[in-house]
Amino acid sequence: MRFLVRIYGTSARSVVETLDSSNIGLVTAANGPFPARFEPAQEAWLATGVRSKLPSVSTIITGSPLHSSWWSHPLAHAIFQVNGELEDHRDVLVTKLIAGKVTFVHKRLWAEILAIGTARERWQTDALSGSALALLKMIESTGSLQTDQLSLRGSGKGSTSLKPGDTARELERKLLVHAAEIHTDSGAHAKLLESWEHWARRISFTSTFISVDDAKKKMEARLVRLNEQYNATARLPWMKRASK
Protein backbone atom coordinates (compact mmCIF):
# COMPACT_ATOMS: atom_id res chain seq x y z
CA MET A 1 0.00 0.00 0.00
CA ARG A 2 1.29 3.46 -0.86
CA PHE A 3 0.18 6.94 0.07
CA LEU A 4 0.99 10.24 -1.56
CA VAL A 5 1.23 13.75 -0.15
CA ARG A 6 0.66 16.65 -2.58
CA ILE A 7 1.48 14.49 -5.53
CA TYR A 8 3.36 15.95 -8.47
CA GLY A 9 3.01 13.90 -11.60
CA THR A 10 4.93 12.49 -14.52
CA SER A 11 5.35 13.52 -18.14
CA ALA A 12 5.49 10.00 -19.60
CA ARG A 13 3.20 9.90 -22.64
CA SER A 14 1.82 6.44 -21.93
CA VAL A 15 0.91 7.37 -18.35
CA VAL A 16 -0.74 10.60 -19.43
CA GLU A 17 -2.80 8.75 -22.06
CA THR A 18 -3.86 6.17 -19.48
CA LEU A 19 -4.85 8.83 -16.99
CA ASP A 20 -6.74 10.80 -19.62
CA SER A 21 -8.60 7.70 -20.76
CA SER A 22 -9.63 7.14 -17.14
CA ASN A 23 -11.10 10.65 -16.93
CA ILE A 24 -8.28 11.86 -14.68
CA GLY A 25 -6.95 15.33 -15.43
CA LEU A 26 -3.17 15.70 -15.43
CA VAL A 27 -1.24 18.92 -16.07
CA THR A 28 2.17 17.95 -17.42
CA ALA A 29 5.55 19.58 -17.93
CA ALA A 30 8.55 18.16 -19.68
CA ASN A 31 11.20 18.51 -17.04
CA GLY A 32 10.54 19.88 -13.57
CA PRO A 33 7.91 20.24 -10.95
CA PHE A 34 4.35 20.59 -12.12
CA PRO A 35 1.00 20.30 -10.36
CA ALA A 36 -1.24 17.34 -11.13
CA ARG A 37 -5.02 17.24 -10.67
CA PHE A 38 -5.45 13.71 -9.39
CA GLU A 39 -9.19 13.87 -8.72
CA PRO A 40 -10.91 13.51 -6.36
CA ALA A 41 -8.14 14.45 -3.93
CA GLN A 42 -7.24 18.13 -4.20
CA GLU A 43 -5.38 17.83 -0.89
CA ALA A 44 -3.72 14.74 -2.37
CA TRP A 45 -2.55 12.21 0.14
CA LEU A 46 -3.18 9.11 -1.94
CA ALA A 47 -2.96 5.37 -1.29
CA THR A 48 -2.28 2.69 -3.87
CA GLY A 49 -3.31 -0.31 -1.81
CA VAL A 50 -6.61 -2.11 -1.48
CA ARG A 51 -9.09 -1.79 1.39
CA SER A 52 -8.18 1.83 2.08
CA LYS A 53 -10.80 4.55 2.27
CA LEU A 54 -8.34 7.26 1.31
CA PRO A 55 -8.08 7.98 -2.43
CA SER A 56 -5.34 5.96 -4.10
CA VAL A 57 -3.06 6.04 -7.10
CA SER A 58 -4.46 2.69 -8.20
CA THR A 59 -8.11 3.65 -7.80
CA ILE A 60 -7.52 6.98 -9.51
CA ILE A 61 -6.00 5.24 -12.51
CA THR A 62 -8.56 2.44 -12.63
CA GLY A 63 -11.52 4.64 -11.76
CA SER A 64 -12.91 2.38 -9.03
CA PRO A 65 -11.90 0.78 -5.71
CA LEU A 66 -9.86 -2.42 -5.91
CA HIS A 67 -10.67 -5.47 -3.80
CA SER A 68 -7.51 -7.40 -4.61
CA SER A 69 -3.92 -6.59 -5.50
CA TRP A 70 -3.53 -4.04 -8.29
CA TRP A 71 -0.91 -6.35 -9.83
CA SER A 72 -3.73 -8.41 -11.31
CA HIS A 73 -5.54 -5.39 -12.80
CA PRO A 74 -5.37 -4.73 -16.60
CA LEU A 75 -3.90 -1.28 -15.80
CA ALA A 76 -1.22 -2.71 -13.49
CA HIS A 77 1.55 -1.58 -15.84
CA ALA A 78 0.34 2.03 -15.72
CA ILE A 79 0.04 1.92 -11.92
CA PHE A 80 3.54 0.49 -11.65
CA GLN A 81 4.92 3.13 -14.01
CA VAL A 82 3.28 6.02 -12.13
CA ASN A 83 4.62 4.71 -8.81
CA GLY A 84 8.10 4.32 -10.26
CA GLU A 85 8.20 7.77 -11.81
CA LEU A 86 6.93 9.35 -8.61
CA GLU A 87 9.71 7.59 -6.70
CA ASP A 88 12.25 9.06 -9.12
CA HIS A 89 10.78 12.57 -9.23
CA ARG A 90 13.10 15.24 -7.85
CA ASP A 91 10.33 16.86 -5.80
CA VAL A 92 9.02 13.63 -4.21
CA LEU A 93 10.29 11.96 -1.06
CA VAL A 94 9.35 8.35 -0.34
CA THR A 95 8.92 7.31 3.28
CA LYS A 96 6.61 5.23 5.49
CA LEU A 97 4.37 7.91 6.92
CA ILE A 98 0.65 7.11 6.83
CA ALA A 99 -0.54 3.91 8.52
CA GLY A 100 3.01 2.54 8.31
CA LYS A 101 2.78 2.36 4.53
CA VAL A 102 4.90 3.85 1.76
CA THR A 103 4.08 7.54 1.34
CA PHE A 104 5.08 9.99 -1.39
CA VAL A 105 5.77 13.40 0.17
CA HIS A 106 6.05 16.59 -1.86
CA LYS A 107 9.02 18.89 -1.25
CA ARG A 108 6.78 21.43 0.46
CA LEU A 109 6.60 19.09 3.44
CA TRP A 110 10.20 17.88 3.56
CA ALA A 111 11.15 20.29 6.36
CA GLU A 112 8.44 18.74 8.54
CA ILE A 113 9.59 15.21 7.75
CA LEU A 114 13.21 16.14 8.50
CA ALA A 115 12.27 17.72 11.84
CA ILE A 116 10.21 14.68 12.88
CA GLY A 117 12.69 12.10 11.59
CA THR A 118 15.64 13.58 13.49
CA ALA A 119 13.74 14.22 16.74
CA ARG A 120 14.47 10.84 18.37
CA GLU A 121 11.29 11.02 20.42
CA ARG A 122 10.19 8.16 22.66
CA TRP A 123 7.67 6.79 20.14
CA GLN A 124 10.64 6.31 17.82
CA THR A 125 13.13 4.65 20.15
CA ASP A 126 11.41 3.04 23.16
CA ALA A 127 10.23 -0.17 21.50
CA LEU A 128 13.13 -0.70 19.08
CA SER A 129 14.70 -4.16 19.02
CA GLY A 130 18.35 -4.59 19.83
CA SER A 131 19.18 -5.30 16.18
CA ALA A 132 17.34 -2.15 15.07
CA LEU A 133 19.25 -0.05 17.60
CA ALA A 134 22.52 -1.57 16.42
CA LEU A 135 21.66 -0.87 12.78
CA LEU A 136 20.65 2.70 13.60
CA LYS A 137 24.00 3.31 15.28
CA MET A 138 25.81 1.93 12.22
CA ILE A 139 23.84 4.21 9.90
CA GLU A 140 24.46 7.24 12.10
CA SER A 141 28.18 6.41 12.17
CA THR A 142 28.63 5.93 8.42
CA GLY A 143 25.81 8.09 7.08
CA SER A 144 24.49 5.37 4.77
CA LEU A 145 24.44 1.57 4.35
CA GLN A 146 23.07 -0.97 1.89
CA THR A 147 21.02 -3.87 3.26
CA ASP A 148 22.73 -6.38 0.95
CA GLN A 149 26.04 -5.58 2.64
CA LEU A 150 24.80 -6.17 6.19
CA SER A 151 24.90 -9.18 8.48
CA LEU A 152 22.91 -8.86 11.70
CA ARG A 153 22.40 -11.31 14.53
CA GLY A 154 19.67 -11.40 17.15
CA SER A 155 20.45 -10.86 20.80
CA GLY A 156 20.87 -13.72 23.26
CA LYS A 157 22.58 -17.09 23.31
CA GLY A 158 22.12 -19.22 20.23
CA SER A 159 20.56 -16.36 18.31
CA THR A 160 20.27 -16.68 14.54
CA SER A 161 21.03 -14.25 11.76
CA LEU A 162 18.37 -11.64 11.13
CA LYS A 163 17.16 -10.42 7.77
CA PRO A 164 18.49 -6.87 7.29
CA GLY A 165 15.33 -5.97 5.39
CA ASP A 166 13.13 -6.72 8.41
CA THR A 167 15.33 -4.63 10.68
CA ALA A 168 15.43 -1.80 8.16
CA ARG A 169 11.63 -1.76 7.97
CA GLU A 170 11.52 -1.40 11.75
CA LEU A 171 13.56 1.81 11.47
CA GLU A 172 11.49 3.02 8.52
CA ARG A 173 8.21 2.66 10.41
CA LYS A 174 9.63 4.92 13.13
CA LEU A 175 10.84 7.49 10.56
CA LEU A 176 14.37 7.05 11.91
CA VAL A 177 16.02 6.66 8.50
CA HIS A 178 15.48 7.42 4.86
CA ALA A 179 15.28 4.25 2.77
CA ALA A 180 15.35 3.87 -1.00
CA GLU A 181 14.96 0.77 -3.15
CA ILE A 182 18.02 0.08 -5.31
CA HIS A 183 19.26 -2.56 -7.74
CA THR A 184 22.66 -4.02 -6.89
CA ASP A 185 25.34 -4.90 -9.44
CA SER A 186 24.14 -8.50 -9.28
CA GLY A 187 20.61 -7.41 -10.21
CA ALA A 188 19.19 -8.12 -6.76
CA HIS A 189 16.94 -5.73 -4.83
CA ALA A 190 18.28 -3.97 -1.75
CA LYS A 191 17.70 -0.80 0.24
CA LEU A 192 19.97 2.17 0.69
CA LEU A 193 19.54 3.33 4.29
CA GLU A 194 20.56 6.87 5.19
CA SER A 195 20.44 9.08 8.21
CA TRP A 196 18.16 12.03 7.52
CA GLU A 197 21.15 14.37 7.85
CA HIS A 198 23.05 12.39 5.20
CA TRP A 199 20.01 12.38 2.90
CA ALA A 200 19.60 16.16 3.22
CA ARG A 201 23.28 16.76 2.42
CA ARG A 202 23.22 14.35 -0.52
CA ILE A 203 20.36 16.13 -2.24
CA SER A 204 21.48 19.61 -1.06
CA PHE A 205 18.23 20.19 0.81
CA THR A 206 18.15 23.08 3.24
CA SER A 207 15.17 24.49 5.08
CA THR A 208 14.22 27.03 7.68
CA PHE A 209 13.89 25.74 11.23
CA ILE A 210 10.59 24.21 12.30
CA SER A 211 9.98 22.69 15.70
CA VAL A 212 9.01 19.04 16.02
CA ASP A 213 5.71 19.97 17.65
CA ASP A 214 4.80 22.38 14.84
CA ALA A 215 5.82 19.82 12.21
CA LYS A 216 3.63 17.12 13.78
CA LYS A 217 0.67 19.48 14.18
CA LYS A 218 0.87 20.45 10.50
CA MET A 219 0.95 16.83 9.35
CA GLU A 220 -1.83 15.84 11.76
CA ALA A 221 -4.09 18.66 10.58
CA ARG A 222 -3.76 17.52 6.97
CA LEU A 223 -4.54 13.92 7.82
CA VAL A 224 -7.50 14.86 10.00
CA ARG A 225 -9.07 16.72 7.07
CA LEU A 226 -8.61 13.72 4.80
CA ASN A 227 -9.93 11.25 7.35
CA GLU A 228 -13.02 13.40 7.78
CA GLN A 229 -13.47 13.82 4.04
CA TYR A 230 -13.21 10.10 3.26
CA ASN A 231 -14.53 8.65 6.53
CA ALA A 232 -11.15 7.04 7.15
CA THR A 233 -9.11 6.33 10.28
CA ALA A 234 -5.54 6.50 8.99
CA ARG A 235 -2.87 7.40 11.52
CA LEU A 236 0.63 8.85 11.54
CA PRO A 237 3.43 6.88 13.28
CA TRP A 238 3.31 8.87 16.51
CA MET A 239 -0.48 8.88 16.82
CA LYS A 240 -1.96 6.39 19.28
CA ARG A 241 -4.75 4.11 18.19
CA ALA A 242 -8.11 5.48 19.26
CA SER A 243 -9.71 3.49 22.08
CA LYS A 244 -13.03 1.81 21.35
Wavefront OBJ file of the C-alpha trace (Angstrom):
o trace
v 0.000 0.000 0.000
v 1.289 3.459 -0.860
v 0.176 6.940 0.074
v 0.995 10.237 -1.564
v 1.229 13.748 -0.145
v 0.656 16.648 -2.583
v 1.480 14.491 -5.529
v 3.364 15.946 -8.469
v 3.006 13.902 -11.596
v 4.929 12.489 -14.516
v 5.345 13.525 -18.142
v 5.495 10.005 -19.597
v 3.201 9.901 -22.640
v 1.819 6.440 -21.926
v 0.910 7.370 -18.348
v -0.742 10.598 -19.434
v -2.797 8.750 -22.058
v -3.865 6.165 -19.485
v -4.855 8.826 -16.986
v -6.735 10.804 -19.624
v -8.600 7.700 -20.757
v -9.633 7.138 -17.139
v -11.098 10.649 -16.931
v -8.285 11.865 -14.682
v -6.946 15.329 -15.431
v -3.166 15.701 -15.427
v -1.243 18.916 -16.075
v 2.173 17.945 -17.417
v 5.547 19.581 -17.933
v 8.555 18.163 -19.682
v 11.198 18.513 -17.040
v 10.542 19.877 -13.571
v 7.911 20.240 -10.951
v 4.350 20.586 -12.118
v 1.002 20.296 -10.364
v -1.238 17.343 -11.129
v -5.024 17.244 -10.667
v -5.450 13.712 -9.395
v -9.185 13.867 -8.718
v -10.908 13.513 -6.363
v -8.137 14.452 -3.929
v -7.242 18.129 -4.198
v -5.380 17.827 -0.893
v -3.718 14.743 -2.371
v -2.548 12.206 0.135
v -3.182 9.114 -1.937
v -2.958 5.368 -1.292
v -2.277 2.691 -3.874
v -3.311 -0.307 -1.808
v -6.611 -2.110 -1.476
v -9.092 -1.790 1.391
v -8.181 1.827 2.080
v -10.805 4.546 2.275
v -8.344 7.255 1.310
v -8.082 7.978 -2.425
v -5.336 5.963 -4.100
v -3.059 6.043 -7.100
v -4.460 2.690 -8.197
v -8.112 3.649 -7.797
v -7.517 6.982 -9.509
v -5.996 5.239 -12.505
v -8.559 2.437 -12.632
v -11.518 4.636 -11.758
v -12.910 2.376 -9.034
v -11.899 0.779 -5.708
v -9.859 -2.420 -5.908
v -10.668 -5.473 -3.797
v -7.514 -7.397 -4.607
v -3.921 -6.587 -5.500
v -3.526 -4.043 -8.292
v -0.912 -6.347 -9.826
v -3.733 -8.412 -11.308
v -5.536 -5.394 -12.799
v -5.372 -4.730 -16.599
v -3.897 -1.278 -15.798
v -1.222 -2.705 -13.491
v 1.553 -1.581 -15.843
v 0.340 2.028 -15.717
v 0.037 1.917 -11.920
v 3.539 0.488 -11.655
v 4.920 3.128 -14.009
v 3.279 6.015 -12.128
v 4.619 4.708 -8.812
v 8.104 4.325 -10.259
v 8.203 7.773 -11.814
v 6.930 9.350 -8.608
v 9.709 7.591 -6.697
v 12.252 9.061 -9.120
v 10.781 12.569 -9.231
v 13.105 15.237 -7.855
v 10.327 16.859 -5.805
v 9.016 13.634 -4.215
v 10.294 11.959 -1.056
v 9.351 8.347 -0.336
v 8.917 7.309 3.280
v 6.614 5.235 5.489
v 4.371 7.913 6.921
v 0.647 7.113 6.834
v -0.540 3.906 8.519
v 3.013 2.542 8.315
v 2.783 2.358 4.525
v 4.903 3.854 1.763
v 4.084 7.541 1.341
v 5.080 9.989 -1.392
v 5.768 13.400 0.173
v 6.053 16.593 -1.856
v 9.016 18.893 -1.253
v 6.776 21.435 0.456
v 6.598 19.088 3.444
v 10.199 17.885 3.563
v 11.150 20.286 6.362
v 8.440 18.740 8.536
v 9.593 15.207 7.753
v 13.211 16.140 8.503
v 12.275 17.715 11.838
v 10.215 14.681 12.878
v 12.690 12.103 11.594
v 15.639 13.575 13.490
v 13.736 14.225 16.736
v 14.466 10.838 18.366
v 11.286 11.016 20.418
v 10.188 8.161 22.658
v 7.666 6.791 20.140
v 10.635 6.313 17.819
v 13.126 4.652 20.152
v 11.407 3.037 23.162
v 10.230 -0.174 21.496
v 13.129 -0.698 19.079
v 14.696 -4.160 19.018
v 18.355 -4.593 19.829
v 19.179 -5.298 16.183
v 17.342 -2.146 15.067
v 19.246 -0.048 17.604
v 22.523 -1.566 16.419
v 21.659 -0.873 12.782
v 20.647 2.699 13.599
v 24.002 3.313 15.279
v 25.807 1.926 12.218
v 23.845 4.208 9.897
v 24.459 7.241 12.100
v 28.183 6.415 12.172
v 28.634 5.927 8.422
v 25.814 8.089 7.075
v 24.490 5.370 4.768
v 24.445 1.568 4.350
v 23.069 -0.975 1.885
v 21.023 -3.870 3.262
v 22.726 -6.382 0.954
v 26.036 -5.582 2.645
v 24.797 -6.165 6.194
v 24.898 -9.183 8.479
v 22.908 -8.856 11.702
v 22.403 -11.305 14.535
v 19.673 -11.401 17.149
v 20.454 -10.861 20.804
v 20.866 -13.716 23.260
v 22.583 -17.089 23.315
v 22.123 -19.216 20.232
v 20.560 -16.360 18.306
v 20.272 -16.680 14.544
v 21.028 -14.253 11.756
v 18.366 -11.643 11.127
v 17.164 -10.416 7.767
v 18.490 -6.871 7.293
v 15.327 -5.965 5.394
v 13.127 -6.716 8.409
v 15.331 -4.627 10.685
v 15.431 -1.805 8.155
v 11.629 -1.756 7.974
v 11.522 -1.399 11.754
v 13.559 1.809 11.465
v 11.486 3.023 8.524
v 8.210 2.661 10.408
v 9.628 4.918 13.127
v 10.842 7.489 10.557
v 14.371 7.050 11.909
v 16.017 6.657 8.496
v 15.478 7.415 4.859
v 15.285 4.249 2.774
v 15.345 3.866 -0.997
v 14.963 0.765 -3.152
v 18.024 0.076 -5.305
v 19.262 -2.556 -7.738
v 22.659 -4.023 -6.890
v 25.338 -4.905 -9.440
v 24.137 -8.501 -9.279
v 20.608 -7.408 -10.209
v 19.191 -8.117 -6.762
v 16.940 -5.734 -4.833
v 18.278 -3.966 -1.746
v 17.702 -0.800 0.239
v 19.966 2.168 0.692
v 19.539 3.332 4.289
v 20.564 6.866 5.186
v 20.441 9.083 8.214
v 18.161 12.031 7.524
v 21.146 14.366 7.852
v 23.050 12.389 5.195
v 20.010 12.379 2.896
v 19.602 16.160 3.221
v 23.281 16.765 2.425
v 23.221 14.355 -0.520
v 20.356 16.134 -2.242
v 21.480 19.611 -1.064
v 18.232 20.190 0.813
v 18.146 23.082 3.245
v 15.172 24.485 5.085
v 14.218 27.027 7.681
v 13.886 25.737 11.228
v 10.595 24.207 12.298
v 9.981 22.685 15.701
v 9.015 19.044 16.021
v 5.708 19.974 17.649
v 4.805 22.384 14.839
v 5.822 19.821 12.212
v 3.633 17.124 13.782
v 0.672 19.478 14.175
v 0.873 20.446 10.501
v 0.948 16.830 9.347
v -1.832 15.838 11.762
v -4.088 18.655 10.580
v -3.757 17.518 6.968
v -4.537 13.922 7.816
v -7.502 14.860 10.000
v -9.075 16.718 7.072
v -8.607 13.716 4.802
v -9.933 11.253 7.355
v -13.023 13.395 7.781
v -13.467 13.820 4.040
v -13.211 10.097 3.260
v -14.529 8.654 6.533
v -11.145 7.039 7.150
v -9.114 6.333 10.282
v -5.542 6.496 8.986
v -2.865 7.401 11.517
v 0.633 8.850 11.538
v 3.430 6.880 13.280
v 3.314 8.872 16.512
v -0.481 8.884 16.821
v -1.961 6.394 19.281
v -4.747 4.105 18.192
v -8.108 5.477 19.261
v -9.709 3.492 22.078
v -13.033 1.813 21.352
l 1 2 3 4 5 6 7 8 9 10 11 12 13 14 15 16 17 18 19 20 21 22 23 24 25 26 27 28 29 30 31 32 33 34 35 36 37 38 39 40 41 42 43 44 45 46 47 48 49 50 51 52 53 54 55 56 57 58 59 60 61 62 63 64 65 66 67 68 69 70 71 72 73 74 75 76 77 78 79 80 81 82 83 84 85 86 87 88 89 90 91 92 93 94 95 96 97 98 99 100 101 102 103 104 105 106 107 108 109 110 111 112 113 114 115 116 117 118 119 120 121 122 123 124 125 126 127 128 129 130 131 132 133 134 135 136 137 138 139 140 141 142 143 144 145 146 147 148 149 150 151 152 153 154 155 156 157 158 159 160 161 162 163 164 165 166 167 168 169 170 171 172 173 174 175 176 177 178 179 180 181 182 183 184 185 186 187 188 189 190 191 192 193 194 195 196 197 198 199 200 201 202 203 204 205 206 207 208 209 210 211 212 213 214 215 216 217 218 219 220 221 222 223 224 225 226 227 228 229 230 231 232 233 234 235 236 237 238 239 240 241 242 243 244
